[in-house]
């Protein structure tokens, strides 16, 4: 993982310079600089708007004592997207725009979730599947009669992953 990150950190700026040179040869240096400045201004505007909205939602969830859940992840993606949009470079602008716009943010969130889930040890991956047997005297699922809560005693058995 560390080696891949170092390679990406080295190739990212190199790719940005290559794309910048290609765009400059296509549009001209003046228009390319103007486009880079325009995307930075757009990044500041989107960061201000989406960031304020995300922080307001986080504040509201904290006031109501609800878990932050997806709102916290969205706030992080907005911060990263805003940073990528403000920094010069067209490739970073595309990724930043995907992070900042609500209709496309789920794509980045899903990709990150998949990458992180693949890196987790097998024991920490969800969902946990539990085998159970119906006990005698336990009512079928559905509406329960009023009274004390139903408690079923027993053990949760986890299957060991293959190859252990």
MODELLER restraints for C-alpha pairs under 7 A, 6 or more apart:
rsr = mdl.restraints
at = mdl.atoms
rsr.add(forms.Gaussian(group=physical.xy_distance, feature=features.Distance(at['CA:16:A'], at['CA:89:A']), mean=5.50, stdev=0.5))
rsr.add(forms.Gaussian(group=physical.xy_distance, feature=features.Distance(at['CA:16:A'], at['CA:90:A']), mean=6.67, stdev=0.5))
rsr.add(forms.Gaussian(group=physical.xy_distance, feature=features.Distance(at['CA:16:A'], at['CA:91:A']), mean=6.15, stdev=0.5))
rsr.add(forms.Gaussian(group=physical.xy_distance, feature=features.Distance(at['CA:20:A'], at['CA:89:A']), mean=6.82, stdev=0.5))
rsr.add(forms.Gaussian(group=physical.xy_distance, feature=features.Distance(at['CA:23:A'], at['CA:32:A']), mean=6.43, stdev=0.5))
rsr.add(forms.Gaussian(group=physical.xy_distance, feature=features.Distance(at['CA:24:A'], at['CA:32:A']), mean=5.37, stdev=0.5))
rsr.add(forms.Gaussian(group=physical.xy_distance, feature=features.Distance(at['CA:36:A'], at['CA:88:A']), mean=6.06, stdev=0.5))
rsr.add(forms.Gaussian(group=physical.xy_distance, feature=features.Distance(at['CA:36:A'], at['CA:89:A']), mean=6.77, stdev=0.5))
rsr.add(forms.Gaussian(group=physical.xy_distance, feature=features.Distance(at['CA:39:A'], at['CA:85:A']), mean=6.53, stdev=0.5))
rsr.add(forms.Gaussian(group=physical.xy_distance, feature=features.Distance(at['CA:39:A'], at['CA:93:A']), mean=7.00, stdev=0.5))
rsr.add(forms.Gaussian(group=physical.xy_distance, feature=features.Distance(at['CA:40:A'], at['CA:85:A']), mean=5.65, stdev=0.5))
rsr.add(forms.Gaussian(group=physical.xy_distance, feature=features.Distance(at['CA:40:A'], at['CA:86:A']), mean=4.37, stdev=0.5))
rsr.add(forms.Gaussian(group=physical.xy_distance, feature=features.Distance(at['CA:40:A'], at['CA:87:A']), mean=6.73, stdev=0.5))
rsr.add(forms.Gaussian(group=physical.xy_distance, feature=features.Distance(at['CA:40:A'], at['CA:88:A']), mean=6.93, stdev=0.5))
rsr.add(forms.Gaussian(group=physical.xy_distance, feature=features.Distance(at['CA:43:A'], at['CA:82:A']), mean=5.61, stdev=0.5))
rsr.add(forms.Gaussian(group=physical.xy_distance, feature=features.Distance(at['CA:43:A'], at['CA:85:A']), mean=4.61, stdev=0.5))
rsr.add(forms.Gaussian(group=physical.xy_distance, feature=features.Distance(at['CA:43:A'], at['CA:86:A']), mean=5.33, stdev=0.5))
rsr.add(forms.Gaussian(group=physical.xy_distance, feature=features.Distance(at['CA:44:A'], at['CA:82:A']), mean=6.75, stdev=0.5))
rsr.add(forms.Gaussian(group=physical.xy_distance, feature=features.Distance(at['CA:44:A'], at['CA:86:A']), mean=6.41, stdev=0.5))
rsr.add(forms.Gaussian(group=physical.xy_distance, feature=features.Distance(at['CA:46:A'], at['CA:100:A']), mean=6.88, stdev=0.5))
rsr.add(forms.Gaussian(group=physical.xy_distance, feature=features.Distance(at['CA:47:A'], at['CA:78:A']), mean=6.73, stdev=0.5))
rsr.add(forms.Gaussian(group=physical.xy_distance, feature=features.Distance(at['CA:47:A'], at['CA:82:A']), mean=5.04, stdev=0.5))
rsr.add(forms.Gaussian(group=physical.xy_distance, feature=features.Distance(at['CA:50:A'], at['CA:78:A']), mean=6.87, stdev=0.5))
rsr.add(forms.Gaussian(group=physical.xy_distance, feature=features.Distance(at['CA:50:A'], at['CA:100:A']), mean=6.94, stdev=0.5))
rsr.add(forms.Gaussian(group=physical.xy_distance, feature=features.Distance(at['CA:51:A'], at['CA:75:A']), mean=6.73, stdev=0.5))
rsr.add(forms.Gaussian(group=physical.xy_distance, feature=features.Distance(at['CA:51:A'], at['CA:78:A']), mean=6.27, stdev=0.5))
rsr.add(forms.Gaussian(group=physical.xy_distance, feature=features.Distance(at['CA:54:A'], at['CA:71:A']), mean=6.67, stdev=0.5))
rsr.add(forms.Gaussian(group=physical.xy_distance, feature=features.Distance(at['CA:54:A'], at['CA:74:A']), mean=6.98, stdev=0.5))
rsr.add(forms.Gaussian(group=physical.xy_distance, feature=features.Distance(at['CA:54:A'], at['CA:75:A']), mean=5.44, stdev=0.5))
rsr.add(forms.Gaussian(group=physical.xy_distance, feature=features.Distance(at['CA:55:A'], at['CA:75:A']), mean=6.96, stdev=0.5))
rsr.add(forms.Gaussian(group=physical.xy_distance, feature=features.Distance(at['CA:57:A'], at['CA:71:A']), mean=6.87, stdev=0.5))
rsr.add(forms.Gaussian(group=physical.xy_distance, feature=features.Distance(at['CA:58:A'], at['CA:68:A']), mean=6.34, stdev=0.5))
rsr.add(forms.Gaussian(group=physical.xy_distance, feature=features.Distance(at['CA:58:A'], at['CA:71:A']), mean=6.25, stdev=0.5))
rsr.add(forms.Gaussian(group=physical.xy_distance, feature=features.Distance(at['CA:58:A'], at['CA:72:A']), mean=6.83, stdev=0.5))
rsr.add(forms.Gaussian(group=physical.xy_distance, feature=features.Distance(at['CA:61:A'], at['CA:67:A']), mean=6.72, stdev=0.5))
rsr.add(forms.Gaussian(group=physical.xy_distance, feature=features.Distance(at['CA:61:A'], at['CA:68:A']), mean=6.18, stdev=0.5))
rsr.add(forms.Gaussian(group=physical.xy_distance, feature=features.Distance(at['CA:77:A'], at['CA:99:A']), mean=5.46, stdev=0.5))
rsr.add(forms.Gaussian(group=physical.xy_distance, feature=features.Distance(at['CA:78:A'], at['CA:99:A']), mean=5.87, stdev=0.5))
rsr.add(forms.Gaussian(group=physical.xy_distance, feature=features.Distance(at['CA:78:A'], at['CA:100:A']), mean=5.11, stdev=0.5))
rsr.add(forms.Gaussian(group=physical.xy_distance, feature=features.Distance(at['CA:80:A'], at['CA:96:A']), mean=6.97, stdev=0.5))
rsr.add(forms.Gaussian(group=physical.xy_distance, feature=features.Distance(at['CA:81:A'], at['CA:95:A']), mean=6.93, stdev=0.5))
rsr.add(forms.Gaussian(group=physical.xy_distance, feature=features.Distance(at['CA:81:A'], at['CA:96:A']), mean=3.70, stdev=0.5))
rsr.add(forms.Gaussian(group=physical.xy_distance, feature=features.Distance(at['CA:81:A'], at['CA:97:A']), mean=6.31, stdev=0.5))
rsr.add(forms.Gaussian(group=physical.xy_distance, feature=features.Distance(at['CA:81:A'], at['CA:99:A']), mean=4.84, stdev=0.5))
rsr.add(forms.Gaussian(group=physical.xy_distance, feature=features.Distance(at['CA:81:A'], at['CA:100:A']), mean=5.40, stdev=0.5))
rsr.add(forms.Gaussian(group=physical.xy_distance, feature=features.Distance(at['CA:82:A'], at['CA:96:A']), mean=6.17, stdev=0.5))
rsr.add(forms.Gaussian(group=physical.xy_distance, feature=features.Distance(at['CA:82:A'], at['CA:100:A']), mean=6.84, stdev=0.5))
rsr.add(forms.Gaussian(group=physical.xy_distance, feature=features.Distance(at['CA:84:A'], at['CA:92:A']), mean=5.10, stdev=0.5))
rsr.add(forms.Gaussian(group=physical.xy_distance, feature=features.Distance(at['CA:84:A'], at['CA:93:A']), mean=5.86, stdev=0.5))
rsr.add(forms.Gaussian(group=physical.xy_distance, feature=features.Distance(at['CA:84:A'], at['CA:96:A']), mean=4.98, stdev=0.5))
rsr.add(forms.Gaussian(group=physical.xy_distance, feature=features.Distance(at['CA:85:A'], at['CA:92:A']), mean=6.35, stdev=0.5))
rsr.add(forms.Gaussian(group=physical.xy_distance, feature=features.Distance(at['CA:85:A'], at['CA:93:A']), mean=4.60, stdev=0.5))
rsr.add(forms.Gaussian(group=physical.xy_distance, feature=features.Distance(at['CA:85:A'], at['CA:96:A']), mean=5.21, stdev=0.5))
rsr.add(forms.Gaussian(group=physical.xy_distance, feature=features.Distance(at['CA:85:A'], at['CA:97:A']), mean=6.94, stdev=0.5))
rsr.add(forms.Gaussian(group=physical.xy_distance, feature=features.Distance(at['CA:98:A'], at['CA:104:A']), mean=5.31, stdev=0.5))
rsr.add(forms.Gaussian(group=physical.xy_distance, feature=features.Distance(at['CA:98:A'], at['CA:105:A']), mean=5.74, stdev=0.5))
rsr.add(forms.Gaussian(group=physical.xy_distance, feature=features.Distance(at['CA:98:A'], at['CA:108:A']), mean=7.00, stdev=0.5))
rsr.add(forms.Gaussian(group=physical.xy_distance, feature=features.Distance(at['CA:99:A'], at['CA:105:A']), mean=4.94, stdev=0.5))
rsr.add(forms.Gaussian(group=physical.xy_distance, feature=features.Distance(at['CA:99:A'], at['CA:108:A']), mean=6.48, stdev=0.5))
rsr.add(forms.Gaussian(group=physical.xy_distance, feature=features.Distance(at['CA:117:A'], at['CA:125:A']), mean=6.79, stdev=0.5))
rsr.add(forms.Gaussian(group=physical.xy_distance, feature=features.Distance(at['CA:130:A'], at['CA:156:A']), mean=6.44, stdev=0.5))
rsr.add(forms.Gaussian(group=physical.xy_distance, feature=features.Distance(at['CA:130:A'], at['CA:157:A']), mean=6.56, stdev=0.5))
rsr.add(forms.Gaussian(group=physical.xy_distance, feature=features.Distance(at['CA:130:A'], at['CA:158:A']), mean=6.80, stdev=0.5))
rsr.add(forms.Gaussian(group=physical.xy_distance, feature=features.Distance(at['CA:131:A'], at['CA:157:A']), mean=6.90, stdev=0.5))
